[in-house]
Amino acid sequence: MPVPMIEAADVVKSFTVRTRSGGLRRARRTVRAVDGVSFTVEPGEFVGYLGPNGAGKSTTIKMLTGILTASSGTLRVCGLDPSRRRTVLARRIGVVFGQRTTLWWDLPLRDSLTLVRRLYRVEAAAHRARLAELTALLELEPFLDTPVRQLSLGQRMRGDLAAALLHDPELLVLDEPTIGLDVVSKATVREFLERVNAERGTTILLTTHDLGDIERLCRRVMIVDHGRLAYDGGLDELRRTVAADRLLIVELARPGPPITLDGIEAERVEGPRQWLRLPRSANAAAVVAALTRDHEIRDIALREAGIEEVLAGLYRGDHAYWCSGRPVAP
């Protein structure tokens, strides 16, 4: 049996916070940033790790990479304890923090990548071959000789991805890799990550607030809220779990008053086009049949809730908390 790439069992990370309680006095309290999280990531998976700000995502990432030590619980990455075997683990994983670069600011990108090669002790021939492959995939050639400080955000991000993958890691951990990127740069990064996962079998753990990344790349998502794992499964299952409304877009033959049908009302009207929000409990086929009976319809479309709406419902609590298909206490 292959060893799981990541194993987390009842992982807790607590911090002591000091707050002013009057005069010069300060009160101390303990905050659990990560509160008993358990999950397993198998080799070759592409997993999204989501949650609102302050949910515990970055703290989890820092424990996985050995930057922080868990307060309790068991954590293994590539079969190693990240905090005790941090140096050994660094040679087996790649990490990209979207808001921080690992490149040398005043050096050309090519020289930065050469230094990365020496840090990871990659053989010269393997480095040349890997750099040529990454240069082609990430389209680095036009700015390899440009100092990092002169690169655009999208160019720097592609350089950081190359640096993280030069030593051919088994696991790639990404924290907001597309933050601030334009549409073209995002598409380039997404396509590259998709190929790395599919063709090389690299396991990828992705945290992001750009839900387009999740819908395009991840077959599995984990959602953490208030330090606890609230959901672990596929996107389609998530949509079924959270009672998010659907949107029925109706184009009438001619403009008319807002449609009202069995308690369903048009929430928006623009000329002959009307938008009706359908509760998850509503039978879409029955609604469409009633509309075609009572109105002259030119066109009609049903739009499922987007991932943004689903997650908003999850964070609001419009659901039973779910983890691996079983309800857990909030």
GIHUNOR-V716711 format. One record per residue. N is the residue number from 1. RES is the residue in three letters. PSI is psi in whole degrees, -180 to 180 (NA if undefined). OMEGA is omega in whole degrees, -180 to 180 (none if undefined). D_LAST is the distance of its C-alpha to the last C-alpha in whole Angstrom. Layout:
# GIHUNOR-V716711
N;RES;PSI;OMEGA;D_LAST  N;RES;PSI;OMEGA;D_LAST
This chain:
# GIHUNOR-V716711
1;MET;132;178;34  2;PRO;146;178;33  3;VAL;131;178;31  4;PRO;144;179;28  5;MET;-39;178;28  6;ILE;133;173;25  7;GLU;119;177;23  8;ALA;128;-179;20  9;ALA;111;178;18  10;ASP;45;-178;16  11;VAL;130;179;17  12;VAL;137;171;17  13;LYS;117;-178;18  14;SER;147;176;19  15;PHE;147;174;21  16;THR;125;-178;23  17;VAL;132;178;24  18;ARG;130;179;27  19;THR;149;-180;27  20;ARG;133;-178;30  21;SER;21;179;30  22;GLY;127;-179;33  23;GLY;-131;179;37  24;LEU;2;-178;37  25;ARG;146;176;34  26;ARG;131;178;31  27;ALA;147;179;27  28;ARG;137;175;25  29;ARG;154;-178;22  30;THR;129;179;20  31;VAL;131;177;17  32;ARG;103;178;15  33;ALA;-35;174;15  34;VAL;127;-167;14  35;ASP;79;175;12  36;GLY;43;-179;13  37;VAL;134;177;13  38;SER;130;174;15  39;PHE;165;177;17  40;THR;137;175;21  41;VAL;123;-178;23  42;GLU;158;178;27  43;PRO;135;177;30  44;GLY;-4;180;31  45;GLU;154;173;27  46;PHE;105;-169;27  47;VAL;132;173;23  48;GLY;135;180;21  49;TYR;106;-169;18  50;LEU;165;175;17  51;GLY;159;178;15  52;PRO;169;177;15  53;ASN;135;179;18  54;GLY;7;-177;16  55;ALA;-20;-180;14  56;GLY;10;-178;15  57;LYS;-54;-176;18  58;SER;-35;177;21  59;THR;-42;177;20  60;THR;-46;180;19  61;ILE;-42;-179;23  62;LYS;-33;175;25  63;MET;-39;180;24  64;LEU;-33;-178;24  65;THR;2;176;28  66;GLY;4;179;29  67;ILE;-39;176;29  68;LEU;154;176;26  69;THR;135;179;26  70;ALA;142;178;22  71;SER;-35;176;22  72;SER;171;-178;21  73;GLY;-180;-177;20  74;THR;134;-180;22  75;LEU;128;177;23  76;ARG;133;176;26  77;VAL;123;-174;28  78;CYS;31;-180;31  79;GLY;4;-176;31  80;LEU;153;170;31  81;ASP;114;-172;29  82;PRO;-39;-176;29  83;SER;-30;-178;30  84;ARG;-27;-177;33  85;ARG;42;-172;34  86;ARG;-43;-178;34  87;THR;-44;179;37  88;VAL;-43;-179;37  89;LEU;-37;-178;34  90;ALA;-28;180;35  91;ARG;-9;-177;38  92;ARG;-6;180;36  93;ILE;160;172;33  94;GLY;143;-176;33  95;VAL;135;175;31  96;VAL;120;173;32  97;PHE;117;-172;30  98;GLY;-29;-177;31  99;GLN;1;179;32  100;ARG;140;-180;34  101;THR;148;175;37  102;THR;4;-178;38  103;LEU;160;179;41  104;TRP;120;-167;44  105;TRP;-41;-173;45  106;ASP;-1;180;49  107;LEU;151;171;49  108;PRO;153;-178;50  109;LEU;-40;-179;47  110;ARG;-44;-179;49  111;ASP;-36;176;50  112;SER;-43;-179;46  113;LEU;-30;175;46  114;THR;-41;177;49  115;LEU;-39;177;47  116;VAL;-41;178;44  117;ARG;-41;-179;46  118;ARG;-36;178;48  119;LEU;-40;-179;44  120;TYR;0;178;43  121;ARG;47;177;47  122;VAL;133;179;47  123;GLU;148;-174;50  124;ALA;-44;-179;52  125;ALA;-43;179;53  126;ALA;-37;179;49  127;HIS;-45;-180;49  128;ARG;-45;-179;51  129;ALA;-43;-178;50  130;ARG;-41;179;46  131;LEU;-40;178;47  132;ALA;-41;180;49  133;GLU;-46;-179;46  134;LEU;-35;179;44  135;THR;-41;180;46  136;ALA;-45;-176;47  137;LEU;-38;-177;43  138;LEU;1;178;42  139;GLU;55;-176;46  140;LEU;-18;-170;46  141;GLU;-43;-176;50  142;PRO;-20;-176;51  143;PHE;21;178;49  144;LEU;-31;-178;50  145;ASP;13;179;52  146;THR;134;176;51  147;PRO;142;-176;49  148;VAL;-37;-178;45  149;ARG;-18;180;46  150;GLN;-1;-179;47  151;LEU;149;172;45  152;SER;168;-180;43  153;LEU;-43;179;39  154;GLY;-40;178;39  155;GLN;-43;180;42  156;ARG;-39;180;40  157;MET;-40;177;37  158;ARG;-36;176;39  159;GLY;-40;178;41  160;ASP;-39;177;38  161;LEU;-41;177;37  162;ALA;-44;180;40  163;ALA;-38;-179;40  164;ALA;-22;-175;37  165;LEU;0;-177;38  166;LEU;-34;-177;42  167;HIS;12;176;41  168;ASP;62;-177;40  169;PRO;158;176;36  170;GLU;-31;-176;34  171;LEU;133;176;31  172;LEU;121;-180;31  173;VAL;122;-175;28  174;LEU;127;178;28  175;ASP;104;-180;26  176;GLU;57;-176;27  177;PRO;-16;-178;30  178;THR;14;-177;31  179;ILE;128;177;30  180;GLY;2;-177;33  181;LEU;150;176;35  182;ASP;175;-174;37  183;VAL;-42;-177;37  184;VAL;-44;-180;40  185;SER;-40;177;38  186;LYS;-45;-179;35  187;ALA;-40;180;36  188;THR;-46;-179;38  189;VAL;-44;-179;36  190;ARG;-45;-180;33  191;GLU;-40;179;36  192;PHE;-47;-179;37  193;LEU;-38;178;34  194;GLU;-43;-179;34  195;ARG;-41;180;37  196;VAL;-42;180;36  197;ASN;-44;-175;33  198;ALA;-42;-172;36  199;GLU;-35;-178;39  200;ARG;-12;180;38  201;GLY;19;179;35  202;THR;129;176;34  203;THR;134;-177;30  204;ILE;130;173;28  205;LEU;121;-172;25  206;LEU;124;168;24  207;THR;135;-177;22  208;THR;155;170;23  209;HIS;-4;177;22  210;ASP;101;-173;25  211;LEU;-14;172;24  212;GLY;-36;176;27  213;ASP;-44;-177;27  214;ILE;-48;-178;24  215;GLU;-34;-178;26  216;ARG;-36;-166;29  217;LEU;-35;-166;28  218;CYS;130;175;25  219;ARG;-17;-179;25  220;ARG;141;177;21  221;VAL;143;171;18  222;MET;135;-178;16  223;ILE;125;179;13  224;VAL;139;-179;11  225;ASP;127;-177;9  226;HIS;39;175;9  227;GLY;-1;-177;11  228;ARG;149;179;9  229;LEU;115;-177;10  230;ALA;-24;-178;8  231;TYR;143;176;11  232;ASP;108;-178;15  233;GLY;-161;-179;17  234;GLY;165;-179;20  235;LEU;-41;-180;21  236;ASP;-41;178;22  237;GLU;-37;178;19  238;LEU;-43;179;17  239;ARG;-37;179;19  240;ARG;-31;-177;19  241;THR;-43;-178;15  242;VAL;130;-175;15  243;ALA;68;179;17  244;ALA;140;-179;19  245;ASP;157;171;23  246;ARG;163;-178;26  247;LEU;125;177;29  248;LEU;118;-178;32  249;ILE;117;-174;35  250;VAL;129;174;38  251;GLU;113;-179;42  252;LEU;164;178;44  253;ALA;-28;179;48  254;ARG;156;180;49  255;PRO;146;179;47  256;GLY;179;179;46  257;PRO;161;179;43  258;PRO;136;-179;39  259;ILE;136;172;39  260;THR;126;-174;37  261;LEU;110;176;36  262;ASP;47;178;34  263;GLY;-5;178;32  264;ILE;124;-177;31  265;GLU;150;176;33  266;ALA;128;179;34  267;GLU;-9;-180;32  268;ARG;139;180;35  269;VAL;128;175;39  270;GLU;98;-177;41  271;GLY;-127;-180;44  272;PRO;-7;-175;44  273;ARG;134;-180;41  274;GLN;146;-179;38  275;TRP;121;180;34  276;LEU;128;179;32  277;ARG;122;-178;28  278;LEU;124;173;27  279;PRO;154;-180;24  280;ARG;-29;-178;22  281;SER;-15;-177;24  282;ALA;143;176;27  283;ASN;108;-175;30  284;ALA;-40;-179;31  285;ALA;-41;179;35  286;ALA;-38;179;35  287;VAL;-44;180;35  288;VAL;-41;179;37  289;ALA;-42;179;40  290;ALA;-38;179;40  291;LEU;-46;-179;40  292;THR;-25;178;43  293;ARG;-38;-173;45  294;ASP;-13;-175;45  295;HIS;155;174;45  296;GLU;110;-173;47  297;ILE;132;175;45  298;ARG;-38;-179;46  299;ASP;155;-180;43  300;ILE;142;-179;39  301;ALA;142;178;36  302;LEU;124;-179;32  303;ARG;123;176;30  304;GLU;158;180;26  305;ALA;136;175;24  306;GLY;164;-178;24  307;ILE;-31;178;21  308;GLU;-45;-180;21  309;GLU;-38;180;20  310;VAL;-46;-179;17  311;LEU;-37;177;16  312;ALA;-41;177;16  313;GLY;-39;179;14  314;LEU;-46;-178;11  315;TYR;-31;178;11  316;ARG;-19;-178;12  317;GLY;20;180;9  318;ASP;52;-173;12  319;HIS;168;163;10  320;ALA;139;178;8  321;TYR;134;-176;6  322;TRP;143;172;9  323;CYS;120;-178;11  324;SER;38;175;15  325;GLY;-2;-179;15  326;ARG;139;177;12  327;PRO;138;175;9  328;VAL;158;-176;6  329;ALA;139;179;4  330;PRO;NA;none;0
